[in-house]
Amino acid sequence: MVREQLQKVQERMEAACRRAGRDPKEVTLIAVSKTKPAEMVMEAYAQGQRDFGENKVQEILEKEMVLPKDIRWHMIGHLQRNKVRQVIDKAVLIHSVDSVRLAQQIEEEALKRDLDVDILLEVNVAREESKFGFLPEEVEEGILTISRFPHVHIQGLMTIAPFVENSEENRNVFKKLFQFYVDMKSKNIDNVNMDVLSMGMSGDLEVAIEEGATMIRVGTSIFGSR
């Protein structure tokens, strides 16, 4: 099942890229394997998938021990500050940095171990009370503060769009984040790359790609419902 579902997602991505006049190589698929067993991860791995996303630190730690070492683990869920030290050397990218305090904790732990840690800032574009993240008006100040942390490197922005029946309803969310991403990129802030825009999931990946996503996070469409 995983093989066929993964193929369908890749076809959806390619079709969206064609519509948007984009090269499919510009968009990285993060297969979200949260709550799914290592065997299912291996099914996707066998098809060439290497980037996998997890919501919980514990799941990265458990799967990382038993799965191939060339898998690139992405921390995409809310990260508690007391869990930072466990994950900073395991995740290639932390998508969900939602406060300066969390970035400060990452800096402190990275300093102790002389690590460089790549992060994305999570932006609550839709201002949902149930979601974490910087509000849009807080992002620039957050970027300027975090850019001064020598071991933490901002690679771009991430958002979790609202759950909607019609994916078109999220187009404006993605448009806003893309515009913000372009604005921040143009400022050329030291120690900030702004190369990654992580947005779009199973239900709205096409709209996200059309609006400039460089990473999409897809779980249900590959691994089935949870």
Z-matrix of the N, CA and C atoms (Angstrom, degrees):
N
C 1 1.463
C 2 1.524 1 112.03
N 3 1.333 2 116.77 1 -44.95
C 4 1.473 3 119.95 2 -176.39
C 5 1.524 4 110.73 3 -59.43
N 6 1.330 5 116.30 4 -41.51
C 7 1.471 6 120.06 5 -178.18
C 8 1.532 7 111.05 6 -59.06
N 9 1.325 8 115.86 7 -48.44
C 10 1.472 9 119.67 8 -178.46
C 11 1.528 10 111.36 9 -65.77
N 12 1.340 11 115.69 10 -42.10
C 13 1.468 12 119.67 11 -178.57
C 14 1.537 13 110.97 12 -65.32
N 15 1.317 14 115.76 13 -40.99
C 16 1.466 15 120.52 14 178.57
C 17 1.528 16 110.07 15 -61.51
N 18 1.313 17 115.29 16 -43.08
C 19 1.464 18 119.84 17 179.11
C 20 1.528 19 111.08 18 -61.33
N 21 1.335 20 116.65 19 -41.90
C 22 1.474 21 120.68 20 178.93
C 23 1.530 22 111.14 21 -61.65
N 24 1.336 23 116.19 22 -42.31
C 25 1.472 24 120.23 23 178.77
C 26 1.530 25 110.09 24 -63.07
N 27 1.321 26 116.78 25 -42.86
C 28 1.470 27 119.98 26 178.98
C 29 1.526 28 111.34 27 -62.51
N 30 1.327 29 115.70 28 -37.21
C 31 1.476 30 119.49 29 177.43
C 32 1.527 31 111.00 30 -67.06
N 33 1.337 32 116.51 31 -40.46
C 34 1.474 33 120.05 32 176.26
C 35 1.532 34 110.79 33 -60.97
N 36 1.336 35 115.81 34 -42.62
C 37 1.466 36 120.40 35 179.49
C 38 1.528 37 111.05 36 -61.82
N 39 1.321 38 115.18 37 -45.94
C 40 1.471 39 119.51 38 -177.93
C 41 1.525 40 110.78 39 -63.46
N 42 1.329 41 116.69 40 -40.84
C 43 1.467 42 120.48 41 179.41
C 44 1.532 43 110.74 42 -64.00
N 45 1.335 44 116.45 43 -41.85
C 46 1.472 45 120.62 44 178.80
C 47 1.528 46 110.22 45 -64.43
N 48 1.331 47 116.62 46 -39.96
C 49 1.474 48 120.00 47 178.63
C 50 1.526 49 110.62 48 -64.02
N 51 1.328 50 116.33 49 -41.60
C 52 1.473 51 119.50 50 178.44
C 53 1.524 52 110.74 51 -60.28
N 54 1.335 53 115.86 52 -45.07
C 55 1.477 54 119.52 53 -179.85
C 56 1.526 55 111.41 54 -61.07
N 57 1.338 56 115.71 55 -35.76
C 58 1.467 57 120.38 56 -176.30
C 59 1.530 58 112.46 57 -90.21
N 60 1.336 59 116.29 58 0.45
C 61 1.466 60 119.69 59 -178.28
C 62 1.517 61 112.44 60 66.38
N 63 1.327 62 116.35 61 33.74
C 64 1.473 63 120.84 62 -178.62
C 65 1.527 64 110.57 63 -111.58
N 66 1.317 65 115.34 64 154.46
C 67 1.462 66 121.58 65 174.23
C 68 1.529 67 107.74 66 -80.21
N 69 1.338 68 118.76 67 125.53
C 70 1.474 69 120.36 68 179.33
C 71 1.527 70 113.28 69 -54.99
N 72 1.331 71 117.22 70 -24.65
C 73 1.474 72 120.01 71 179.50
C 74 1.529 73 111.75 72 -66.95
N 75 1.342 74 116.71 73 -15.56
C 76 1.476 75 120.41 74 179.77
C 77 1.525 76 112.31 75 -76.06
N 78 1.345 77 117.08 76 -12.73
C 79 1.467 78 120.01 77 -173.73
C 80 1.535 79 109.42 78 -118.25
N 81 1.324 80 115.81 79 121.78
C 82 1.467 81 121.74 80 179.16
C 83 1.525 82 109.34 81 -96.70
N 84 1.329 83 115.11 82 131.74
C 85 1.464 84 120.94 83 176.42
C 86 1.526 85 109.64 84 -90.80
N 87 1.340 86 115.86 85 120.62
C 88 1.464 87 121.05 86 171.58
C 89 1.533 88 106.51 87 -97.97
N 90 1.324 89 116.83 88 114.07
C 91 1.463 90 120.97 89 178.40
C 92 1.526 91 108.06 90 -83.29
N 93 1.324 92 115.96 91 114.40
C 94 1.472 93 120.55 92 -173.50
C 95 1.531 94 109.00 93 -86.94
N 96 1.328 95 114.28 94 107.13
C 97 1.469 96 120.71 95 -171.60
C 98 1.521 97 112.71 96 -101.63
N 99 1.326 98 117.65 97 16.68
C 100 1.471 99 120.39 98 -177.23
C 101 1.531 100 111.16 99 -56.43
N 102 1.295 101 115.25 100 136.62
C 103 1.479 102 126.18 101 -179.53
C 104 1.532 103 114.03 102 67.87
N 105 1.334 104 117.70 103 -1.84
C 106 1.460 105 120.26 104 -178.08
C 107 1.531 106 109.74 105 -96.47
N 108 1.343 107 117.24 106 146.56
C 109 1.460 108 120.06 107 -176.44
C 110 1.528 109 113.03 108 -71.79
N 111 1.326 110 114.81 109 160.99
C 112 1.467 111 121.54 110 -179.82
C 113 1.528 112 111.79 111 -57.40
N 114 1.333 113 117.10 112 -31.97
C 115 1.473 114 120.47 113 -179.50
C 116 1.530 115 111.15 114 -60.36
N 117 1.335 116 116.04 115 -38.77
C 118 1.474 117 119.27 116 -179.98
C 119 1.520 118 110.69 117 -71.70
N 120 1.324 119 116.19 118 -36.27
C 121 1.467 120 119.38 119 174.87
C 122 1.525 121 109.12 120 -59.59
N 123 1.328 122 116.82 121 -42.73
C 124 1.466 123 120.95 122 -179.22
C 125 1.526 124 112.16 123 -64.35
N 126 1.326 125 117.28 124 -31.03
C 127 1.469 126 119.36 125 176.55
C 128 1.530 127 110.47 126 -63.23
N 129 1.345 128 115.55 127 -43.31
C 130 1.470 129 119.77 128 177.94
C 131 1.527 130 110.15 129 -69.12
N 132 1.326 131 115.96 130 -39.35
C 133 1.478 132 121.46 131 179.46
C 134 1.529 133 110.06 132 -59.23
N 135 1.318 134 116.11 133 -40.92
C 136 1.469 135 121.09 134 -179.04
C 137 1.527 136 111.87 135 -62.62
N 138 1.320 137 116.59 136 -22.37
C 139 1.472 138 121.86 137 177.63
C 140 1.530 139 111.97 138 -92.01
N 141 1.327 140 116.90 139 6.61
C 142 1.464 141 120.35 140 176.34
C 143 1.518 142 114.84 141 98.88
N 144 1.336 143 117.68 142 -1.32
C 145 1.471 144 120.33 143 179.03
C 146 1.528 145 109.74 144 -71.39
N 147 1.329 146 117.30 145 130.03
C 148 1.471 147 120.44 146 -178.81
C 149 1.529 148 113.53 147 -122.32
N 150 1.331 149 117.87 148 -20.22
C 151 1.468 150 120.56 149 -178.99
C 152 1.525 151 109.55 150 -98.99
N 153 1.336 152 115.64 151 120.60
C 154 1.465 153 121.32 152 -178.41
C 155 1.527 154 109.36 153 -128.27
N 156 1.326 155 115.70 154 142.77
C 157 1.465 156 121.03 155 -178.45
C 158 1.513 157 111.31 156 -113.71
N 159 1.320 158 115.34 157 141.93
C 160 1.465 159 121.47 158 176.91
C 161 1.525 160 109.45 159 -130.73
N 162 1.335 161 115.48 160 148.31
C 163 1.462 162 121.29 161 179.07
C 164 1.516 163 112.68 162 -89.77
N 165 1.328 164 116.27 163 -24.70
C 166 1.464 165 120.01 164 -174.76
C 167 1.522 166 110.76 165 -121.02
N 168 1.321 167 114.93 166 138.11
C 169 1.463 168 121.39 167 179.17
C 170 1.523 169 110.42 168 -56.76
N 171 1.333 170 116.08 169 -43.28
C 172 1.467 171 120.24 170 -176.65
C 173 1.528 172 112.08 171 -57.94
N 174 1.326 173 116.08 172 -37.56
C 175 1.470 174 118.51 173 -179.58
C 176 1.525 175 111.73 174 -69.32
N 177 1.332 176 117.19 175 -37.13
C 178 1.472 177 119.33 176 175.12
C 179 1.519 178 109.65 177 -61.36
N 180 1.337 179 116.37 178 -46.06
C 181 1.464 180 120.40 179 -177.10
C 182 1.529 181 111.02 180 -61.54
N 183 1.320 182 116.10 181 -43.62
C 184 1.475 183 119.75 182 -177.69
C 185 1.527 184 111.67 183 -69.16
N 186 1.326 185 116.78 184 -44.49
C 187 1.469 186 119.79 185 -176.88
C 188 1.525 187 111.65 186 -73.89
N 189 1.314 188 115.85 187 -36.71
C 190 1.463 189 120.03 188 -178.82
C 191 1.532 190 111.25 189 -60.05
N 192 1.334 191 116.36 190 -30.80
C 193 1.470 192 120.69 191 -178.73
C 194 1.529 193 112.59 192 -70.79
N 195 1.335 194 117.48 193 -29.86
C 196 1.468 195 119.80 194 -171.84
C 197 1.532 196 114.12 195 -112.03
N 198 1.314 197 117.02 196 -8.07
C 199 1.461 198 120.33 197 -176.40
C 200 1.535 199 110.97 198 -106.97
N 201 1.347 200 117.76 199 164.48
C 202 1.466 201 120.80 200 -175.97
C 203 1.528 202 112.95 201 -54.95
N 204 1.327 203 114.50 202 145.10
C 205 1.466 204 120.63 203 -173.55
C 206 1.528 205 113.25 204 -74.81
N 207 1.337 206 117.67 205 -13.01
C 208 1.473 207 117.57 206 179.65
C 209 1.529 208 112.31 207 -89.69
N 210 1.343 209 117.18 208 5.75
C 211 1.470 210 119.62 209 172.79
C 212 1.527 211 108.61 210 -70.29
N 213 1.337 212 115.67 211 137.52
C 214 1.471 213 121.67 212 176.88
C 215 1.529 214 107.66 213 -101.28
N 216 1.318 215 115.57 214 111.04
C 217 1.470 216 121.12 215 -177.68
C 218 1.523 217 110.35 216 -89.20
N 219 1.312 218 115.91 217 133.63
C 220 1.464 219 122.61 218 178.39
C 221 1.525 220 107.88 219 -115.13
N 222 1.329 221 116.84 220 127.69
C 223 1.464 222 121.18 221 175.20
C 224 1.524 223 107.38 222 -87.92
N 225 1.343 224 116.27 223 109.81
C 226 1.469 225 118.63 224 -173.78
C 227 1.525 226 112.99 225 -112.65
N 228 1.336 227 117.66 226 -9.29
C 229 1.462 228 120.46 227 -178.87
C 230 1.519 229 111.99 228 -94.40
N 231 1.315 230 115.13 229 174.03
C 232 1.470 231 120.68 230 178.29
C 233 1.526 232 109.58 231 -58.50
N 234 1.322 233 116.05 232 127.46
C 235 1.467 234 121.17 233 -177.58
C 236 1.525 235 109.59 234 -107.14
N 237 1.343 236 115.01 235 120.14
C 238 1.467 237 119.55 236 176.54
C 239 1.529 238 108.99 237 -80.18
N 240 1.312 239 115.00 238 145.56
C 241 1.466 240 118.58 239 -175.85
C 242 1.526 241 112.84 240 -61.68
N 243 1.342 242 116.51 241 -31.17
C 244 1.470 243 118.55 242 -179.15
C 245 1.532 244 113.03 243 -75.56
N 246 1.352 245 116.79 244 -4.67
C 247 1.470 246 120.07 245 178.60
C 248 1.535 247 112.16 246 -104.45
N 249 1.324 248 116.31 247 -4.17
C 250 1.468 249 120.25 248 -173.64
C 251 1.522 250 112.01 249 -56.25
N 252 1.335 251 116.37 250 -46.84
C 253 1.477 252 119.27 251 -174.20
C 254 1.524 253 112.39 252 -61.99
N 255 1.353 254 116.47 253 -25.51
C 256 1.462 255 119.56 254 -178.27
C 257 1.527 256 112.69 255 -76.27
N 258 1.320 257 116.79 256 -24.14
C 259 1.474 258 118.75 257 -169.23
C 260 1.522 259 114.48 258 -113.42
N 261 1.329 260 118.96 259 -16.20
C 262 1.473 261 118.04 260 -170.69
C 263 1.526 262 113.93 261 -65.61
N 264 1.314 263 117.73 262 -22.91
C 265 1.465 264 118.41 263 177.35
C 266 1.530 265 111.87 264 -98.80
N 267 1.332 266 116.90 265 3.63
C 268 1.471 267 120.53 266 -179.06
C 269 1.535 268 111.81 267 -107.55
N 270 1.320 269 117.61 268 -34.79
C 271 1.469 270 121.09 269 -176.82
C 272 1.529 271 110.32 270 -92.20
N 273 1.337 272 115.91 271 134.62
C 274 1.469 273 119.17 272 176.39
C 275 1.519 274 110.48 273 -75.19
N 276 1.339 275 116.26 274 -23.31
C 277 1.462 276 120.68 275 -177.88
C 278 1.524 277 108.76 276 -154.92
N 279 1.329 278 115.93 277 131.01
C 280 1.467 279 121.20 278 174.49
C 281 1.527 280 106.61 279 -101.06
N 282 1.339 281 115.92 280 109.27
C 283 1.473 282 121.13 281 -174.29
C 284 1.524 283 112.36 282 -78.69
N 285 1.327 284 117.06 283 -20.22
C 286 1.464 285 120.59 284 -161.93
C 287 1.528 286 114.36 285 -113.20
N 288 1.326 287 116.92 286 42.15
C 289 1.470 288 119.18 287 176.15
C 290 1.522 289 107.49 288 -79.51
N 291 1.343 290 114.55 289 110.20
C 292 1.468 291 119.87 290 -168.80
C 293 1.519 292 113.64 291 -111.87
N 294 1.345 293 117.13 292 7.25
C 295 1.471 294 119.47 293 178.72
C 296 1.521 295 109.43 294 -161.23
N 297 1.322 296 115.12 295 157.77
C 298 1.471 297 120.28 296 174.98
C 299 1.524 298 109.72 297 -64.92
N 300 1.327 299 117.07 298 -34.42
C 301 1.478 300 120.25 299 -179.69
C 302 1.524 301 111.13 300 -61.93
N 303 1.319 302 116.70 301 -39.97
C 304 1.464 303 119.73 302 178.16
C 305 1.529 304 110.06 303 -66.94
N 306 1.318 305 117.37 304 -42.79
C 307 1.467 306 120.62 305 178.21
C 308 1.528 307 110.69 306 -61.98
N 309 1.335 308 116.69 307 -37.84
C 310 1.469 309 121.62 308 177.54
C 311 1.535 310 110.30 309 -62.32
N 312 1.326 311 115.98 310 -41.38
C 313 1.470 312 120.36 311 178.53
C 314 1.531 313 110.36 312 -64.33
N 315 1.328 314 116.53 313 -41.31
C 316 1.464 315 120.39 314 177.38
C 317 1.526 316 110.01 315 -61.90
N 318 1.324 317 116.58 316 -43.14
C 319 1.469 318 120.74 317 178.05
C 320 1.528 319 111.11 318 -59.57
N 321 1.323 320 116.66 319 -45.61
C 322 1.474 321 120.03 320 -177.89
C 323 1.530 322 111.63 321 -62.56
N 324 1.325 323 116.43 322 -43.95
C 325 1.469 324 120.14 323 180.00
C 326 1.533 325 111.16 324 -69.71
N 327 1.342 326 116.55 325 -39.05
C 328 1.469 327 120.37 326 179.60
C 329 1.523 328 111.07 327 -65.74
N 330 1.329 329 116.38 328 -37.80
C 331 1.467 330 121.20 329 178.28
C 332 1.527 331 110.80 330 -60.64
N 333 1.342 332 115.89 331 -44.19
C 334 1.471 333 120.17 332 -179.13
C 335 1.522 334 111.67 333 -58.59
N 336 1.350 335 115.63 334 -33.66
C 337 1.468 336 119.43 335 -174.13
C 338 1.523 337 113.02 336 -110.64
N 339 1.335 338 115.77 337 8.35
C 340 1.466 339 121.42 338 179.34
C 341 1.533 340 111.38 339 52.73
N 342 1.338 341 115.16 340 51.00
C 343 1.463 342 121.79 341 179.59
C 344 1.527 343 109.99 342 -110.25
N 345 1.320 344 115.45 343 153.00
C 346 1.463 345 121.17 344 168.74
C 347 1.527 346 107.13 345 -106.23
N 348 1.314 347 116.71 346 129.73
C 349 1.471 348 120.75 347 -174.75
C 350 1.529 349 110.12 348 -121.11
N 351 1.327 350 115.55 349 123.94
C 352 1.470 351 121.73 350 178.10
C 353 1.520 352 109.71 351 -90.37
N 354 1.326 353 115.53 352 134.68
C 355 1.467 354 120.35 353 -177.56
C 356 1.528 355 111.22 354 -136.77
N 357 1.326 356 114.75 355 161.84
C 358 1.464 357 122.45 356 165.91
C 359 1.518 358 107.09 357 -118.25
N 360 1.311 359 117.15 358 148.86
C 361 1.456 360 120.18 359 173.19
C 362 1.526 361 108.81 360 -90.82
N 363 1.325 362 115.47 361 128.47
C 364 1.460 363 120.33 362 178.12
C 365 1.526 364 109.15 363 -83.52
N 366 1.328 365 115.91 364 126.60
C 367 1.468 366 121.87 365 -177.77
C 368 1.532 367 109.05 366 -114.49
N 369 1.310 368 115.93 367 126.15
C 370 1.464 369 121.65 368 178.05
C 371 1.530 370 107.91 369 -88.52
N 372 1.337 371 114.04 370 75.35
C 373 1.470 372 120.58 371 -173.49
C 374 1.524 373 110.94 372 -60.03
N 375 1.334 374 116.05 373 -41.79
C 376 1.471 375 120.81 374 -175.12
C 377 1.531 376 112.85 375 -83.36
N 378 1.347 377 116.63 376 -0.87
C 379 1.480 378 121.73 377 177.87
C 380 1.527 379 112.24 378 57.41
N 381 1.319 380 116.69 379 40.28
C 382 1.465 381 120.21 380 178.18
C 383 1.530 382 109.77 381 -78.61
N 384 1.310 383 115.79 382 129.96
C 385 1.465 384 119.73 383 -177.71
C 386 1.523 385 112.30 384 -65.19
N 387 1.326 386 116.41 385 -26.30
C 388 1.466 387 120.52 386 -177.54
C 389 1.531 388 112.53 387 -81.62
N 390 1.334 389 117.65 388 -6.03
C 391 1.470 390 120.95 389 -174.60
C 392 1.524 391 110.96 390 -107.32
N 393 1.327 392 114.53 391 151.65
C 394 1.456 393 121.29 392 173.75
C 395 1.527 394 108.87 393 -86.43
N 396 1.314 395 116.46 394 172.73
C 397 1.465 396 120.45 395 173.25
C 398 1.513 397 113.07 396 124.90
N 399 1.322 398 113.83 397 162.63
C 400 1.459 399 121.23 398 174.01
C 401 1.526 400 108.43 399 -71.91
N 402 1.304 401 117.42 400 140.07
C 403 1.461 402 119.72 401 168.55
C 404 1.529 403 107.67 402 -73.78
N 405 1.327 404 118.47 403 152.73
C 406 1.472 405 119.73 404 -174.91
C 407 1.528 406 114.09 405 -51.65
N 408 1.329 407 116.62 406 -39.08
C 409 1.477 408 118.58 407 -177.75
C 410 1.532 409 112.71 408 -73.76
N 411 1.329 410 117.74 409 -9.83
C 412 1.465 411 121.30 410 -179.59
C 413 1.528 412 112.98 411 -96.71
N 414 1.332 413 115.75 412 -12.53
C 415 1.466 414 119.04 413 -168.66
C 416 1.527 415 112.51 414 -66.38
N 417 1.330 416 117.51 415 -47.00
C 418 1.472 417 118.53 416 -174.63
C 419 1.521 418 111.14 417 -61.44
N 420 1.312 419 117.07 418 -43.88
C 421 1.467 420 119.91 419 178.55
C 422 1.538 421 110.19 420 -62.70
N 423 1.337 422 115.84 421 -40.18
C 424 1.464 423 120.00 422 177.38
C 425 1.517 424 111.85 423 -61.08
N 426 1.328 425 115.79 424 -44.02
C 427 1.472 426 120.45 425 179.33
C 428 1.533 427 110.34 426 -61.54
N 429 1.320 428 116.56 427 -45.04
C 430 1.464 429 119.91 428 -177.94
C 431 1.528 430 111.65 429 -62.97
N 432 1.336 431 116.22 430 -38.74
C 433 1.469 432 119.99 431 178.53
C 434 1.526 433 110.99 432 -68.74
N 435 1.333 434 116.64 433 -49.68
C 436 1.468 435 120.84 434 -175.80
C 437 1.525 436 111.37 435 -68.15
N 438 1.328 437 117.23 436 -29.21
C 439 1.472 438 120.00 437 -179.94
C 440 1.527 439 112.12 438 -61.34
N 441 1.326 440 116.27 439 -18.05
C 442 1.474 441 119.69 440 179.78
C 443 1.528 442 112.78 441 -86.16
N 444 1.344 443 116.82 442 -4.69
C 445 1.468 444 120.08 443 178.25
C 446 1.535 445 108.15 444 -84.03
N 447 1.333 446 118.50 445 115.81
C 448 1.469 447 119.81 446 -171.37
C 449 1.522 448 116.40 447 -66.44
N 450 1.335 449 117.92 448 -23.72
C 451 1.472 450 119.67 449 -176.38
C 452 1.526 451 113.55 450 -100.74
N 453 1.326 452 116.52 451 -1.82
C 454 1.467 453 121.49 452 -177.94
C 455 1.529 454 108.34 453 -113.99
N 456 1.325 455 115.94 454 128.59
C 457 1.466 456 119.79 455 -174.15
C 458 1.528 457 110.31 456 -124.94
N 459 1.323 458 115.54 457 111.88
C 460 1.467 459 120.66 458 178.81
C 461 1.530 460 108.86 459 -73.32
N 462 1.344 461 115.02 460 123.47
C 463 1.468 462 120.31 461 -179.83
C 464 1.522 463 112.44 462 -104.80
N 465 1.338 464 116.77 463 -8.57
C 466 1.459 465 118.72 464 -179.26
C 467 1.515 466 111.75 465 158.56
N 468 1.331 467 115.31 466 -155.76
C 469 1.464 468 121.91 467 -173.87
C 470 1.526 469 110.87 468 -126.87
N 471 1.323 470 115.24 469 158.53
C 472 1.463 471 122.11 470 178.72
C 473 1.516 472 108.73 471 -140.78
N 474 1.326 473 115.79 472 148.37
C 475 1.458 474 119.03 473 170.01
C 476 1.520 475 109.92 474 -143.74
N 477 1.337 476 115.30 475 153.35
C 478 1.460 477 122.34 476 170.24
C 479 1.525 478 105.35 477 -109.58
N 480 1.311 479 115.65 478 109.30
C 481 1.464 480 120.04 479 -177.45
C 482 1.532 481 109.84 480 -74.32
N 483 1.324 482 117.87 481 159.45
C 484 1.469 483 120.50 482 178.11
C 485 1.528 484 111.95 483 -59.04
N 486 1.324 485 115.77 484 152.28
C 487 1.468 486 120.36 485 173.57
C 488 1.521 487 107.77 486 -77.73
N 489 1.319 488 116.08 487 118.52
C 490 1.474 489 119.97 488 -177.72
C 491 1.528 490 109.46 489 -133.58
N 492 1.329 491 115.59 490 155.69
C 493 1.470 492 120.05 491 176.66
C 494 1.528 493 110.59 492 -74.41
N 495 1.322 494 115.69 493 -39.43
C 496 1.464 495 121.20 494 -177.68
C 497 1.529 496 108.73 495 -107.25
N 498 1.324 497 116.72 496 113.61
C 499 1.473 498 120.39 497 -174.79
C 500 1.524 499 113.07 498 -60.46
N 501 1.331 500 117.02 499 -24.30
C 502 1.475 501 119.44 500 179.00
C 503 1.531 502 111.59 501 -59.81
N 504 1.351 503 115.82 502 -25.74
C 505 1.462 504 118.97 503 -179.80
C 506 1.538 505 111.47 504 -64.32
N 507 1.327 506 117.11 505 -20.38
C 508 1.472 507 119.68 506 -179.79
C 509 1.528 508 113.05 507 -94.20
N 510 1.324 509 117.08 508 -2.30
C 511 1.472 510 118.53 509 -177.33
C 512 1.519 511 111.17 510 -57.42
N 513 1.328 512 116.53 511 -41.56
C 514 1.463 513 119.32 512 -177.46
C 515 1.530 514 112.04 513 -65.94
N 516 1.338 515 116.32 514 -34.70
C 517 1.478 516 120.74 515 176.74
C 518 1.525 517 109.37 516 -61.02
N 519 1.337 518 115.94 517 -47.24
C 520 1.465 519 120.34 518 -178.43
C 521 1.527 520 111.43 519 -67.69
N 522 1.320 521 116.39 520 -39.43
C 523 1.473 522 120.70 521 177.69
C 524 1.530 523 110.62 522 -58.76
N 525 1.351 524 115.36 523 -45.80
C 526 1.469 525 120.06 524 -178.27
C 527 1.515 526 111.10 525 -62.37
N 528 1.337 527 116.62 526 -43.43
C 529 1.462 528 118.86 527 -178.59
C 530 1.524 529 110.42 528 -67.65
N 531 1.335 530 117.02 529 -39.31
C 532 1.464 531 119.92 530 178.71
C 533 1.526 532 110.45 531 -61.39
N 534 1.327 533 116.96 532 -43.54
C 535 1.465 534 120.66 533 179.99
C 536 1.523 535 111.04 534 -61.95
N 537 1.318 536 114.89 535 -41.27
C 538 1.467 537 120.26 536 179.07
C 539 1.521 538 110.40 537 -64.74
N 540 1.317 539 115.66 538 -41.66
C 541 1.469 540 122.99 539 178.73
C 542 1.532 541 110.24 540 -59.94
N 543 1.333 542 116.50 541 -45.19
C 544 1.461 543 121.32 542 178.96
C 545 1.532 544 109.99 543 -63.71
N 546 1.338 545 116.41 544 -43.78
C 547 1.473 546 120.36 545 179.54
C 548 1.527 547 111.25 546 -60.43
N 549 1.335 548 116.22 547 -45.03
C 550 1.467 549 120.23 548 -179.09
C 551 1.523 550 111.27 549 -66.45
N 552 1.328 551 115.61 550 -38.82
C 553 1.473 552 120.73 551 179.01
C 554 1.527 553 110.01 552 -60.55
N 555 1.338 554 115.87 553 -40.62
C 556 1.470 555 120.37 554 -175.90
C 557 1.526 556 112.41 555 -67.84
N 558 1.334 557 117.04 556 -18.08
C 559 1.472 558 119.89 557 -178.73
C 560 1.532 559 112.49 558 -81.01
N 561 1.338 560 117.11 559 -11.66
C 562 1.473 561 121.23 560 177.04
C 563 1.525 562 112.87 561 47.81
N 564 1.303 563 116.75 562 53.07
C 565 1.471 564 121.15 563 -179.44
C 566 1.523 565 109.21 564 -74.74
N 567 1.323 566 116.68 565 133.39
C 568 1.467 567 121.00 566 179.21
C 569 1.517 568 110.77 567 -55.79
N 570 1.343 569 116.11 568 140.77
C 571 1.469 570 123.37 569 176.87
C 572 1.541 571 112.70 570 65.70
N 573 1.341 572 115.80 571 21.35
C 574 1.475 573 120.23 572 176.94
C 575 1.526 574 107.31 573 -131.48
N 576 1.338 575 116.74 574 125.20
C 577 1.462 576 119.51 575 -175.96
C 578 1.526 577 114.64 576 -95.86
N 579 1.322 578 118.05 577 -39.53
C 580 1.470 579 121.63 578 -176.97
C 581 1.534 580 112.08 579 50.99
N 582 1.334 581 114.94 580 53.12
C 583 1.459 582 120.69 581 176.57
C 584 1.525 583 112.06 582 -107.73
N 585 1.328 584 117.35 583 -14.25
C 586 1.471 585 121.04 584 -173.02
C 587 1.523 586 110.71 585 -118.21
N 588 1.323 587 115.14 586 132.46
C 589 1.458 588 121.72 587 174.43
C 590 1.528 589 106.49 588 -127.68
N 591 1.329 590 115.67 589 102.64
C 592 1.473 591 122.04 590 -174.49
C 593 1.524 592 108.37 591 -97.76
N 594 1.334 593 115.69 592 105.80
C 595 1.465 594 119.47 593 -179.79
C 596 1.522 595 109.16 594 -160.56
N 597 1.319 596 115.13 595 148.22
C 598 1.457 597 120.37 596 -179.25
C 599 1.516 598 111.32 597 103.23
N 600 1.342 599 115.27 598 134.99
C 601 1.459 600 121.45 599 179.83
C 602 1.541 601 108.63 600 -133.52
N 603 1.333 602 116.69 601 -163.73
C 604 1.469 603 119.89 602 -173.44
C 605 1.528 604 112.97 603 -51.33
N 606 1.338 605 117.06 604 -44.26
C 607 1.460 606 120.34 605 -172.11
C 608 1.510 607 115.48 606 -81.34
N 609 1.342 608 117.03 607 -19.73
C 610 1.473 609 117.92 608 -173.37
C 611 1.531 610 112.79 609 -136.08
N 612 1.336 611 116.72 610 23.87
C 613 1.467 612 118.90 611 -174.77
C 614 1.524 613 112.37 612 -63.22
N 615 1.355 614 117.14 613 -34.18
C 616 1.471 615 119.01 614 -179.28
C 617 1.523 616 110.81 615 -63.44
N 618 1.329 617 116.36 616 -46.43
C 619 1.471 618 120.70 617 -178.99
C 620 1.533 619 109.48 618 -62.87
N 621 1.333 620 116.52 619 -41.37
C 622 1.473 621 120.31 620 179.99
C 623 1.530 622 110.93 621 -61.84
N 624 1.331 623 116.40 622 -43.58
C 625 1.476 624 119.78 623 179.36
C 626 1.524 625 110.22 624 -65.13
N 627 1.313 626 116.58 625 -42.71
C 628 1.475 627 119.95 626 178.52
C 629 1.516 628 111.79 627 -61.12
N 630 1.338 629 116.86 628 -27.56
C 631 1.468 630 121.07 629 -178.55
C 632 1.535 631 113.08 630 -99.62
N 633 1.353 632 117.43 631 11.46
C 634 1.462 633 119.08 632 168.55
C 635 1.518 634 117.86 633 109.47
N 636 1.329 635 119.19 634 7.22
C 637 1.471 636 120.11 635 179.05
C 638 1.529 637 110.71 636 -57.41
N 639 1.332 638 116.54 637 140.72
C 640 1.472 639 120.36 638 172.18
C 641 1.523 640 110.71 639 -108.30
N 642 1.332 641 117.40 640 -13.66
C 643 1.464 642 122.27 641 172.69
C 644 1.519 643 107.64 642 -137.80
N 645 1.335 644 115.88 643 136.34
C 646 1.462 645 119.76 644 172.44
C 647 1.522 646 107.86 645 -122.18
N 648 1.325 647 116.33 646 148.78
C 649 1.470 648 122.04 647 -174.05
C 650 1.533 649 108.21 648 -115.93
N 651 1.328 650 116.79 649 105.69
C 652 1.459 651 120.79 650 -171.11
C 653 1.525 652 110.30 651 -121.94
N 654 1.335 653 116.12 652 121.60
C 655 1.454 654 120.90 653 178.75
C 656 1.514 655 112.64 654 -115.28
N 657 1.334 656 116.03 655 -66.46
C 658 1.469 657 121.56 656 -173.07
C 659 1.529 658 112.72 657 -56.05
N 660 1.321 659 117.48 658 -41.99
C 661 1.473 660 120.09 659 -177.25
C 662 1.523 661 112.80 660 -68.16
N 663 1.335 662 117.42 661 -17.62
C 664 1.469 663 121.14 662 177.74
C 665 1.532 664 111.02 663 -100.30
N 666 1.318 665 116.39 664 -49.43
C 667 1.466 666 121.10 665 -170.47
C 668 1.534 667 114.30 666 -102.77
N 669 1.340 668 116.71 667 -4.76
C 670 1.456 669 119.22 668 -177.57
C 671 1.526 670 111.47 669 89.85
N 672 1.318 671 115.74 670 169.64
C 673 1.479 672 119.69 671 -176.26
C 674 1.515 673 111.13 672 -69.37
N 675 1.347 674 114.62 673 159.91
C 676 1.456 675 120.14 674 -176.37
C 677 1.510 676 110.07 675 -101.97
